[in-house]
Amino acid sequence: MNMTENNIRLAAIKLISRNGYGSMSLRQLATEAGVNASTLYLYYKDKNELLLELILEYFQGLSREWTRRRPKKAVTADVKLRAFIACHVRYHLEHQDEAKLGNLECRSLDEEDLEQVRQARRLYLKALQELLEQGVKDGSLSCAEPKLMARTLFNMLTHACVWYQDKGCWGIDDVIRHYSELVLKMLGVTPVPSPRVCAPRTVVNRRSAPMEIRS
């Protein structure tokens, strides 16, 4: 990817995060990216194609990060789950705009494009589902429906990118600790108690609930 295309993508993420996909025009995008409107068509046939690529890039980046951070040693599933939670939450809080776009703007895709997103999401969820299934097998986790639980955990953990503020009361490690304790309790694991921290300041936003992409 060359610098011009990268600038276009960064500008699109910024505009969509700020005003929503429906409010972004190609003219605005060109101005934000510092290019002529005609230059956009050298890379994308329309803004729908750009949106699809940005959402797929979000899921691909998420999968790559988990592959990189996944424990390489043979450990029980509860240990892997702690690593997964930390990886997933940290990625979303360090890439908030991309995360919001990847989950909130799927409604703007047509059915054919949405199916590509579903496939990317299934691939990521499969890794979490297999982790939960391992936990049931080795006795470190209690979970009656790993597939359903994987989807539930994805939505719950992802939602942190909506309310988190980097200048708020909680830091990223605090958020990870909070969600880790919550998830481990849900799955029958007694977590190590952590220090209490003050509550985060939640941003009220009518577009705050990540869209459920049905598999």
Number of C-alpha atoms within 10 A of each C-alpha: 5 6 8 15 16 12 17 22 18 17 19 27 22 17 19 20 19 12 10 17 21 10 11 16 13 17 14 15 25 19 14 16 20 13 15 13 15 11 13 21 12 9 13 14 10 11 18 15 13 16 24 21 16 19 24 19 16 22 21 15 14 19 18 13 15 19 14 11 13 14 14 9 7 8 9 16 21 22 13 22 21 17 17 22 23 21 19 18 25 20 20 23 24 13 13 20 19 25 26 27 22 23 21 21 21 21 13 14 15 11 10 8 17 18 15 14 24 16 14 18 21 17 15 19 20 15 16 23 20 15 21 27 20 18 22 19 13 13 13 17 23 19 17 12 12 20 16 12 18 20 20 13 16 18 17 15 20 23 20 22 23 22 18 21 18 11 9 13 13 17 15 19 11 17 19 23 19 14 19 22 17 14 18 19 14 14 18 13 15 11 13 9 8 10 6 8 12 9 9 16 13 11 11 9 9 6 12 14 16 21 15 14 16 10 10
